[in-house]
Amino acid sequence: MHYFVRCIGVYPVGTLVRLESGLLAVVIEDGRHDKLRPTVRVILNAKRNELLTPYDIELEAESATAQAERILGHERPAQWRINPAEYLAIKL
């Protein structure tokens, strides 16, 4: 199991996750050193049910934004009417 998590990560690319701030994001790249802190593309404010202009946060980074966020868990895309694949294809 440890090998599987090392290869795939805790949150595989394409997973919709909820951040501590209430934002929803799609995992776009796993964390190089910390599998619990991948790079995510923020897409929705769940508290307001408001789509956002997508932006990326590298949760492993030392920036204040990255350090202030953490993943609380995954979400079901169908519940939010979101297709994560659409957000993986966007070039920012």
C-alpha positions as CSV (number, residue, x, y, z in Angstrom):
1,M,0.0,0.0,0.0
2,H,2.9,2.4,0.8
3,Y,4.3,1.9,-2.7
4,F,0.9,2.6,-4.3
5,V,0.5,5.9,-2.3
6,R,4.1,6.9,-3.3
7,C,3.2,6.4,-7.0
8,I,-0.3,7.7,-7.2
9,G,-0.4,10.1,-4.2
10,V,-3.1,10.6,-1.6
11,Y,-5.1,12.8,-3.9
12,P,-4.6,11.7,-7.6
13,V,-4.5,14.2,-10.4
14,G,-8.1,15.2,-11.3
15,T,-9.5,14.8,-7.7
16,L,-11.8,17.6,-6.6
17,V,-10.8,18.7,-3.1
18,R,-12.1,21.1,-0.4
19,L,-9.5,23.5,1.1
20,E,-9.7,24.7,4.7
21,S,-10.7,28.2,3.4
22,G,-13.9,26.7,1.8
23,L,-12.6,26.8,-1.7
24,L,-12.9,23.9,-4.1
25,A,-9.9,22.9,-6.2
26,V,-8.8,20.2,-8.7
27,V,-5.5,18.5,-8.1
28,I,-3.3,19.2,-11.1
29,E,0.0,17.8,-9.9
30,D,1.0,15.6,-6.9
31,G,3.4,17.0,-4.2
32,R,7.0,16.2,-5.0
33,H,8.0,15.8,-1.3
34,D,4.7,15.8,0.5
35,K,1.9,13.8,-1.0
36,L,-0.7,15.6,1.2
37,R,0.3,19.0,-0.3
38,P,-0.2,18.7,-4.1
39,T,-0.6,21.6,-6.6
40,V,-4.2,22.5,-7.0
41,R,-6.3,24.7,-9.3
42,V,-8.8,26.7,-7.3
43,I,-12.1,26.9,-9.2
44,L,-15.0,27.5,-6.8
45,N,-15.9,29.3,-3.6
46,A,-18.1,26.6,-1.9
47,K,-19.4,29.0,0.8
48,R,-20.9,31.3,-1.9
49,N,-21.4,28.6,-4.6
50,E,-19.5,31.0,-6.9
51,L,-17.3,29.9,-9.8
52,L,-13.9,31.7,-9.7
53,T,-11.4,32.6,-12.3
54,P,-9.1,29.5,-11.9
55,Y,-5.7,30.0,-10.3
56,D,-3.1,27.5,-9.0
57,I,-1.7,27.0,-5.6
58,E,1.4,24.9,-5.0
59,L,0.6,23.7,-1.5
60,E,4.2,22.6,-0.9
61,A,5.4,26.1,-1.5
62,E,6.7,28.4,1.2
63,S,4.3,31.3,0.3
64,A,1.8,32.6,2.8
65,T,-1.1,31.5,0.6
66,A,0.2,28.0,0.3
67,Q,1.0,27.7,4.0
68,A,-2.5,29.0,5.0
69,E,-4.3,26.3,3.0
70,R,-4.7,22.6,3.6
71,I,-6.9,19.9,2.1
72,L,-9.8,18.9,4.3
73,G,-10.9,16.1,2.0
74,H,-12.3,15.2,-1.4
75,E,-15.6,16.2,-2.9
76,R,-17.9,14.5,-5.4
77,P,-17.7,16.5,-8.7
78,A,-21.3,15.6,-9.6
79,Q,-22.6,17.2,-6.4
80,W,-21.1,20.5,-7.6
81,R,-21.8,19.9,-11.4
82,I,-18.1,20.1,-12.1
83,N,-16.1,18.2,-14.6
84,P,-12.5,18.2,-13.3
85,A,-11.1,17.2,-16.7
86,E,-12.2,20.6,-18.1
87,Y,-10.0,22.4,-15.5
88,L,-7.0,20.1,-16.2
89,A,-7.0,21.2,-19.8
90,I,-6.8,25.0,-19.0
91,K,-3.5,26.7,-19.6
92,L,-2.9,29.5,-17.1
